[in-house]
Amino acid sequence: MWKDVDKKAQSLEEFIQLAQMEEDNSFAGEIENELKSLNAAIENAEFKNMLSGKDDARNCILTIHSGAGGTEAQDWAEMLMRMYLRWGEQNGYKMSIVDILEGDGAGIKSVTIEVEGEFAYGYLKAENGVHRLVRISPFDSNKRRHTSFASVFVIPEIDDTIEIEINPADLRIDTYRSGGKGGQNVNKVETAVRITHIPSGTVAACQSERSQIQNKNNAMKLLRSKLYQVEKEKHEAELDEVEKSKMKIEWGSQIRSYVFHPYNMVKDHRTDEETSDVQGVMDGDLNKFIKAYLMKFNQN
């Protein structure tokens, strides 16, 4: 990472020296562009240097749960799902919905998304917590303003290099018909799998694959990651950011507010980072908030 920055800086220095020797001002525009590119590379390297936590480089599992409030909260949870899917698309991450529970008439009650790519957990851990929406409700015939809540929970996905011992006798495995839309097997055969780790009460489910065996394998992978997180929290001396995010989905606990009415503003209450570009944020422009969080909480 820093070697690439150093190489770019040396190339720019040689270019500047060449322009000075030839006394050629026509290179000024190109030098300016290269300088901007170097500054961006330095900023990116400094940003990634903050991602030095044990699990920061890992893939992650992002779960969204709607808060109390029925259709309003369920619609908000679906809006957040779309926001994160767009963020992943824009930043080169593979986003896979592995489990989803549809809402009552609109929206979703919950969704689990597997995020694959460099530093997925390092970036998205900034999203842990309760997200609050204020808007004129499209479901209210009187056009009143409503406040809705949804929680976002992010854990690192573990791989085979980390051993998590699971006694098969401690597992309850249930199969059921997949929900949602599309797929020849959906709602016809019991391909979806839900695995419960009885001692801890930890549950993992997958319904994204056509095969019950594939769904079972994916559910076991999710379960191992969840149990790893449980053990990680148990042994940490201080409450980490994931633990801090386990708050009631209600007033006073939100990490970020998204205000659509009476004005446009998205504000992160942990860093005071804010923007009036609400639509941009809902379309996945989250990096300003993630960066502000990492700069405040990841510096040693």
C-alpha angles and dihedrals in degrees: 000000000000090000089061091050091049091049091050091048093051092049091051092049091052090048092052092048090051092051091049093049092051092039088225114157092185089085092063096094093047092047090051091052092048090049090053089049091051092050090050091050091050091049091049092049092050089048093052091044087067089060095079099122120127094257102025095106093052131101112255145212117232120197126188123196124187116231129226114302107080117228095009094056093040091053089049091051089054090049089054091048090055090047093055093043089054091046090053092048092051094047099045100256126141107235117195124181104217100171134013135174112203120225128244100274097330140024126006135287093210143343135192118209126189111215117200124189146077113320093351093152093040091059102035096047083081087070096061111124145042120327119203127206126197117188147126101277117243086204095056114087089200091057094232125166115258135191118214133183136204131173127226120203122186127188131173117256111233127214135208092281089076116067117219113178113217122180108218088216088064093060131090112196119198128182125204142162115283117249129214132054135312136014128100094250097045112120091357107079133019099257097139117094132204119189122194122196097213100201094054100025089232113156130197126179138181131186102156098100129070092226123073089213092055091047090049091051092049092047090052090051090052091046092052090051092049093048090048089055091050091053092044092054092045093057100040114105094213130042107262126213093267091057091047090056093062095098133132112277095243147087118326097019101079121119093197137021126209110198118191095165144070084007137357117258141132113198131180108214094202097057103016088234109152143168137185091216095098094159092052091053092048087051090059105273096140103130095098089059094043092049093048090051094049093046091052102040107023100055116105 
